[in-house]
Amino acid sequence: MATLAIKIPKWDIEEETGYKPFTTFWQDFSIADTYGLQAIQDTFNRAFDAWKDNYKYLTELVLVLNHKIFHHYVEKGTEEENEKASLYNELWNKANDYALENLQGEQADYFYHLTD
């Protein structure tokens, strides 16, 4: 039986911004990357449905999706990678728009501070 080696790239957001991730979203989406567009969509659906009402988790989800767009579009440039970047962009738009429409007060401040 063949085994599939999954390489999870380092998410260097802490070094870049000082923000320390607390979810497994980066790892979850990195695993989904290995299996393709449907796996990415499924991972998003589960994460968004479970965590959209938690502003800190929603914020980190938006951050991860944004970085995944860059990771696939800029670093690779192949048709497959650009398709992943395009999907991540659609998912980012959905999560970001939800946050903009639903977060208020301190929750919105938290979101804007981290995603600015």
Backbone as a printed PyTorch tensor [residue, N CA C, xyz], in Angstrom:
tensor([[[  0.8400,  -1.1760,   0.0000],
         [  0.0000,   0.0000,   0.0000],
         [  0.8890,   1.2440,   0.0000]],

        [[  0.6000,   2.1560,  -0.9010],
         [  1.3660,   3.3970,  -1.0080],
         [  0.8930,   4.3890,   0.0520]],

        [[  1.8190,   5.1620,   0.5400],
         [  1.4660,   6.2020,   1.4980],
         [  1.5840,   7.5620,   0.8200]],

        [[  0.7920,   8.4790,   1.2740],
         [  0.8020,   9.8300,   0.7400],
         [  1.5120,  10.7370,   1.7410]],

        [[  2.5680,  11.3550,   1.3000],
         [  3.3010,  12.2820,   2.1660],
         [  2.6910,  13.6740,   1.9990]],

        [[  2.2590,  14.2260,   3.0950],
         [  1.6720,  15.5630,   3.0740],
         [  2.6470,  16.5230,   3.7250]],

        [[  3.0450,  17.5170,   2.9580],
         [  3.9530,  18.5380,   3.4790],
         [  3.1250,  19.7710,   3.8290]],

        [[  3.1950,  20.1680,   5.0700],
         [  2.4730,  21.3570,   5.5150],
         [  3.4690,  22.5090,   5.5860]],

        [[  3.2770,  23.5000,   4.7220],
         [  4.2000,  24.6370,   4.7440],
         [  4.0520,  25.4400,   6.0290]],

        [[  5.1270,  26.0570,   6.4200],
         [  5.0990,  26.8930,   7.6200],
         [  4.3270,  28.1700,   7.3140]],

        [[  3.4400,  28.5080,   8.2330],
         [  2.7160,  29.7820,   8.1230],
         [  3.4770,  30.7740,   8.9780]],

        [[  4.1510,  31.7010,   8.3540],
         [  5.0480,  32.6080,   9.0700],
         [  4.3850,  33.9030,   9.5150]],

        [[  3.1020,  33.8580,   9.7930],
         [  2.3770,  35.0700,  10.1860],
         [  2.8870,  35.6430,  11.5070]],

        [[  3.3050,  34.7710,  12.4130],
         [  3.7940,  35.2800,  13.6910],
         [  5.0710,  36.0920,  13.4980]],

        [[  5.9590,  35.6010,  12.6390],
         [  7.1880,  36.3340,  12.3630],
         [  6.9010,  37.6380,  11.6220]],

        [[  5.9000,  37.6140,  10.7390],
         [  5.5680,  38.7920,   9.9360],
         [  4.8370,  39.8710,  10.7330]],

        [[  3.8950,  39.4430,  11.6030],
         [  2.9960,  40.4070,  12.2260],
         [  2.9650,  40.3750,  13.7460]],

        [[  3.4800,  39.2970,  14.3430],
         [  3.3890,  39.1340,  15.7870],
         [  2.1390,  38.3920,  16.2250]],

        [[  1.2330,  38.1220,  15.2780],
         [  0.0050,  37.3860,  15.6000],
         [  0.3220,  35.9030,  15.7770]],

        [[ -0.1030,  35.3360,  16.9090],
         [  0.1450,  33.9170,  17.1880],
         [ -1.1400,  33.1240,  16.9080]],

        [[ -1.1340,  32.2830,  15.8690],
         [ -2.3200,  31.4880,  15.5430],
         [ -2.6820,  30.5300,  16.6730]],

        [[ -3.9810,  30.2880,  16.8360],
         [ -4.4310,  29.3740,  17.8840],
         [ -5.3430,  28.2740,  17.3490]],

        [[ -5.6480,  28.2860,  16.0590],
         [ -6.4810,  27.2380,  15.4730],
         [ -5.6030,  26.3220,  14.6230]],

        [[ -6.2260,  25.2960,  14.0850],
         [ -5.5250,  24.3990,  13.1520],
         [ -5.9320,  24.6940,  11.7150]],

        [[ -6.5260,  25.8540,  11.4460],
         [ -7.0120,  26.1540,  10.1030],
         [ -5.9100,  26.0660,   9.0470]],

        [[ -4.7380,  26.6030,   9.3340],
         [ -3.6480,  26.5540,   8.3480],
         [ -3.3020,  25.1060,   8.0210]],

        [[ -3.1680,  24.2740,   9.0260],
         [ -2.8440,  22.8780,   8.8040],
         [ -3.9810,  22.1550,   8.0880]],

        [[ -5.2240,  22.4400,   8.4870],
         [ -6.3870,  21.8040,   7.8600],
         [ -6.4360,  22.1060,   6.3660]],

        [[ -6.2660,  23.3680,   6.0100],
         [ -6.3070,  23.7390,   4.5940],
         [ -5.0730,  23.2440,   3.8440]],

        [[ -3.9440,  23.1630,   4.5200],
         [ -2.7440,  22.6300,   3.8680],
         [ -2.9280,  21.1540,   3.5310]],

        [[ -3.5780,  20.4140,   4.4040],
         [ -3.8880,  19.0150,   4.1010],
         [ -4.8830,  18.9490,   2.9430]],

        [[ -5.9000,  19.7800,   2.9850],
         [ -6.8960,  19.8040,   1.9090],
         [ -6.2490,  20.1490,   0.5680]],

        [[ -5.2400,  21.0100,   0.5690],
         [ -4.5390,  21.3700,  -0.6670],
         [ -4.0590,  20.1310,  -1.4140]],

        [[ -3.6190,  19.1360,  -0.6700],
         [ -3.0980,  17.9080,  -1.2580],
         [ -4.1770,  17.1620,  -2.0440]],

        [[ -5.4120,  17.2800,  -1.6010],
         [ -6.5080,  16.5070,  -2.1860],
         [ -7.3310,  17.2820,  -3.2050]],

        [[ -7.0800,  18.5670,  -3.3670],
         [ -7.7140,  19.3120,  -4.4360],
         [ -8.8500,  20.2300,  -4.0280]],

        [[ -9.4970,  20.7650,  -5.0470],
         [-10.4990,  21.8160,  -4.8680],
         [-11.6850,  21.3840,  -4.0110]],

        [[-12.1870,  20.1720,  -4.2270],
         [-13.3380,  19.7230,  -3.4490],
         [-12.9800,  19.5980,  -1.9710]],

        [[-11.7800,  19.1370,  -1.6720],
         [-11.3350,  19.0170,  -0.2820],
         [-11.1980,  20.4000,   0.3570]],

        [[-10.7150,  21.3570,  -0.4020],
         [-10.6060,  22.7300,   0.1010],
         [-11.9990,  23.2760,   0.4070]],

        [[-12.9260,  23.0790,  -0.5260],
         [-14.2950,  23.5460,  -0.3270],
         [-14.9270,  22.8830,   0.8890]],

        [[-14.7560,  21.5740,   1.0270],
         [-15.3200,  20.8440,   2.1670],
         [-14.7340,  21.3340,   3.4910]],

        [[-13.4330,  21.5740,   3.4940],
         [-12.7770,  22.0690,   4.7010],
         [-13.3250,  23.4370,   5.0760]],

        [[-13.4980,  24.2860,   4.0790],
         [-14.0780,  25.6040,   4.3410],
         [-15.4960,  25.4720,   4.8900]],

        [[-16.3070,  24.6600,   4.2440],
         [-17.7020,  24.5260,   4.6770],
         [-17.7870,  24.1020,   6.1410]],

        [[-16.9850,  23.1230,   6.5190],
         [-16.9980,  22.6500,   7.9080],
         [-16.5100,  23.7390,   8.8650]],

        [[-15.4060,  24.3820,   8.5310],
         [-14.8360,  25.4040,   9.4170],
         [-15.7770,  26.6050,   9.5250]],

        [[-16.2820,  27.0670,   8.4080],
         [-17.1460,  28.2490,   8.4240],
         [-18.4360,  27.9710,   9.1830]],

        [[-19.0580,  26.8420,   8.8960],
         [-20.3100,  26.5020,   9.5850],
         [-20.1130,  26.3680,  11.0940]],

        [[-18.9950,  25.8020,  11.4930],
         [-18.7460,  25.5680,  12.9150],
         [-18.3120,  26.8360,  13.6560]],

        [[-17.6110,  27.7370,  12.9770],
         [-16.9500,  28.8240,  13.6950],
         [-17.3490,  30.2310,  13.2740]],

        [[-18.2840,  30.3980,  12.3590],
         [-18.6110,  31.7450,  11.8760],
         [-19.1710,  32.6570,  12.9640]],

        [[-19.7020,  32.0750,  14.0250],
         [-20.2640,  32.8920,  15.1020],
         [-19.2650,  33.1880,  16.2260]],

        [[-18.0350,  32.7420,  16.0640],
         [-16.9690,  33.0300,  17.0160],
         [-16.0140,  34.0080,  16.3230]],

        [[-16.0330,  35.2600,  16.7370],
         [-15.3040,  36.2890,  15.9940],
         [-13.7950,  36.0510,  15.9280]],

        [[-13.2120,  35.4560,  16.9490],
         [-11.7710,  35.2070,  16.8960],
         [-11.4400,  34.0890,  15.9030]],

        [[-12.2330,  33.0440,  15.9010],
         [-12.0270,  31.9600,  14.9390],
         [-12.3150,  32.4460,  13.5210]],

        [[-13.3770,  33.2240,  13.3650],
         [-13.7050,  33.7680,  12.0510],
         [-12.5710,  34.6520,  11.5400]],

        [[-12.0070,  35.4570,  12.4050],
         [-10.8920,  36.3180,  12.0230],
         [ -9.7030,  35.4930,  11.5560]],

        [[ -9.3750,  34.4420,  12.3070],
         [ -8.2380,  33.6200,  11.8930],
         [ -8.5390,  32.8720,  10.5970]],

        [[ -9.7700,  32.4590,  10.4030],
         [-10.1490,  31.8120,   9.1450],
         [ -9.9200,  32.7690,   7.9780]],

        [[-10.3260,  34.0010,   8.1170],
         [-10.1210,  35.0020,   7.0640],
         [ -8.6280,  35.2130,   6.8060]],

        [[ -7.8380,  35.2700,   7.8600],
         [ -6.3860,  35.4200,   7.7030],
         [ -5.7850,  34.2480,   6.9350]],

        [[ -6.1820,  33.0390,   7.2950],
         [ -5.6480,  31.8470,   6.6310],
         [ -6.0360,  31.8470,   5.1560]],

        [[ -7.2910,  32.1070,   4.8640],
         [ -7.7410,  32.1110,   3.4740],
         [ -6.9790,  33.1420,   2.6570]],

        [[ -6.7560,  34.3090,   3.2290],
         [ -6.0070,  35.3550,   2.5340],
         [ -4.5810,  34.9010,   2.2290]],

        [[ -3.9360,  34.2930,   3.1910],
         [ -2.5670,  33.8280,   2.9770],
         [ -2.5090,  32.6630,   1.9940]],

        [[ -3.5470,  31.8420,   1.9660],
         [ -3.5880,  30.7280,   1.0080],
         [ -3.7260,  31.2480,  -0.4230]],

        [[ -4.4360,  32.3500,  -0.6210],
         [ -4.5090,  32.9470,  -1.9540],
         [ -3.0960,  33.2780,  -2.4230]],

        [[ -2.3700,  33.9950,  -1.6000],
         [ -1.0050,  34.4010,  -1.9350],
         [ -0.1070,  33.1860,  -2.1250]],

        [[ -0.2170,  32.2280,  -1.2250],
         [  0.6330,  31.0370,  -1.2700],
         [  0.5030,  30.3120,  -2.6100]],

        [[ -0.7050,  30.1680,  -3.0850],
         [ -0.8990,  29.4150,  -4.3200],
         [ -0.6930,  30.2500,  -5.5740]],

        [[ -1.1300,  31.4650,  -5.5730],
         [ -1.0360,  32.2600,  -6.7840],
         [  0.3830,  32.7490,  -7.0520]],

        [[  1.0290,  33.2720,  -6.0520],
         [  2.3340,  33.8900,  -6.2480],
         [  3.4550,  32.8730,  -6.3290]],

        [[  3.4630,  31.9060,  -5.4280],
         [  4.6030,  30.9960,  -5.3400],
         [  4.6380,  29.9690,  -6.4720]],

        [[  3.4920,  29.5310,  -6.9500],
         [  3.4800,  28.4370,  -7.9090],
         [  3.2340,  28.9180,  -9.3340]],

        [[  2.0720,  29.4610,  -9.5740],
         [  1.7750,  29.9740, -10.8960],
         [  1.2770,  28.9470, -11.8970]],

        [[  1.1930,  27.6650, -11.5340],
         [  0.6630,  26.6670, -12.4580],
         [ -0.8520,  26.8120, -12.5500]],

        [[ -1.4490,  26.2130, -13.5630],
         [ -2.9030,  26.2950, -13.7120],
         [ -3.6090,  25.7170, -12.4930]],

        [[ -3.1340,  24.5810, -12.0070],
         [ -3.7500,  23.9560, -10.8270],
         [ -3.6430,  24.8670,  -9.6050]],

        [[ -2.4860,  25.4560,  -9.4160],
         [ -2.3000,  26.3410,  -8.2670],
         [ -3.1390,  27.6040,  -8.4110]],

        [[ -3.2450,  28.1340,  -9.6180],
         [ -4.0780,  29.3170,  -9.8240],
         [ -5.5510,  29.0040,  -9.5820]],

        [[ -5.9830,  27.7900,  -9.9070],
         [ -7.3610,  27.3810,  -9.6040],
         [ -7.5790,  27.3320,  -8.0940]],

        [[ -6.5940,  26.8520,  -7.3660],
         [ -6.6960,  26.8500,  -5.9000],
         [ -6.7410,  28.2820,  -5.3770]],

        [[ -5.8940,  29.1360,  -5.9060],
         [ -5.8870,  30.5410,  -5.4790],
         [ -7.2400,  31.1910,  -5.7600]],

        [[ -7.8180,  30.8830,  -6.8990],
         [ -9.1280,  31.4340,  -7.2490],
         [-10.2070,  30.9530,  -6.2790]],

        [[-10.1820,  29.6650,  -5.9410],
         [-11.1420,  29.1390,  -4.9770],
         [-10.9290,  29.7840,  -3.6160]],

        [[ -9.6870,  29.8710,  -3.1790],
         [ -9.4110,  30.5210,  -1.8960],
         [ -9.8970,  31.9700,  -1.9050]],

        [[ -9.7890,  32.6530,  -3.0310],
         [-10.2800,  34.0210,  -3.1260],
         [-11.8000,  34.0660,  -2.9550]],

        [[-12.5150,  33.1450,  -3.5840],
         [-13.9700,  33.0740,  -3.4170],
         [-14.3400,  32.8200,  -1.9540]],

        [[-13.6330,  31.8910,  -1.3280],
         [-13.9210,  31.5460,   0.0660],
         [-13.5800,  32.7050,   0.9860]],

        [[-12.4660,  33.3820,   0.7100],
         [-12.0890,  34.5580,   1.4910],
         [-13.1770,  35.6300,   1.3910]],

        [[-13.6660,  35.8630,   0.1740],
         [-14.7290,  36.8570,  -0.0030],
         [-15.9510,  36.5100,   0.8350]],

        [[-16.3370,  35.2500,   0.8450],
         [-17.5100,  34.8300,   1.6100],
         [-17.2990,  35.0690,   3.1060]],

        [[-16.1630,  34.6150,   3.6280],
         [-15.8940,  34.7580,   5.0630],
         [-15.6830,  36.2210,   5.4450]],

        [[-14.9470,  36.9570,   4.6350],
         [-14.6880,  38.3660,   4.9150],
         [-15.9850,  39.1700,   4.8750]],

        [[-16.8030,  38.9450,   3.8570],
         [-18.0840,  39.6610,   3.7700],
         [-18.9710,  39.3390,   4.9650]],

        [[-18.9850,  38.0830,   5.3840],
         [-19.7830,  37.7000,   6.5490],
         [-19.3140,  38.4690,   7.7850]],

        [[-18.0010,  38.5390,   7.9560],
         [-17.4460,  39.2610,   9.1060],
         [-17.8160,  40.7410,   9.0490]],

        [[-17.6740,  41.3470,   7.8870],
         [-17.9780,  42.7720,   7.7440],
         [-19.4530,  43.0670,   8.0110]],

        [[-20.3070,  42.1380,   7.6460],
         [-21.7480,  42.3360,   7.8210],
         [-22.2360,  42.0080,   9.2310]],

        [[-21.5010,  41.1860,   9.9700],
         [-22.0230,  40.6750,  11.2370],
         [-21.2620,  41.0880,  12.4880]],

        [[-20.0090,  41.4560,  12.3640],
         [-19.2500,  41.8340,  13.5540],
         [-19.4690,  43.3050,  13.8660]],

        [[-19.6270,  43.5880,  15.1560],
         [-19.8430,  44.9650,  15.5980],
         [-19.0450,  45.2210,  16.8610]],

        [[-18.8330,  46.4790,  17.1490],
         [-18.1810,  46.8690,  18.3910],
         [-16.7790,  46.2990,  18.5300]],

        [[-16.4930,  45.7580,  19.7150],
         [-15.1610,  45.2130,  19.9960],
         [-14.8070,  44.0570,  19.0720]],

        [[-15.8020,  43.2900,  18.6740],
         [-15.5460,  42.1800,  17.7540],
         [-15.0690,  42.7050,  16.3990]],

        [[-15.7150,  43.7350,  15.9090],
         [-15.3000,  44.3510,  14.6440],
         [-13.9150,  44.9840,  14.7830]],

        [[-13.6510,  45.6340,  15.9180],
         [-12.3350,  46.2290,  16.1590],
         [-11.2450,  45.1560,  16.1020]],

        [[-11.4960,  44.0220,  16.7470],
         [-10.5490,  42.9050,  16.7420],
         [-10.2860,  42.4610,  15.3050]],

        [[-11.3620,  42.2630,  14.5520],
         [-11.2520,  41.8070,  13.1690],
         [-10.4590,  42.8040,  12.3320]],

        [[-10.8290,  44.0830,  12.4040],
         [-10.1520,  45.1050,  11.5890],
         [ -8.6830,  45.2330,  11.9790]],

        [[ -8.3940,  45.1750,  13.2660],
         [ -7.0110,  45.2970,  13.7190],
         [ -6.1360,  44.1830,  13.1440]],

        [[ -6.6440,  42.9670,  13.1500],
         [ -5.8250,  41.8390,  12.7020],
         [ -5.7930,  41.6760,  11.1840]],

        [[ -6.8270,  42.1050,  10.5060],
         [ -6.8650,  41.8860,   9.0660],
         [ -6.4360,  43.1170,   8.2700]],

        [[ -6.1550,  44.2080,   8.9420],
         [ -5.7510,  45.4400,   8.2550],
         [ -4.3680,  45.3080,   7.6700]]])
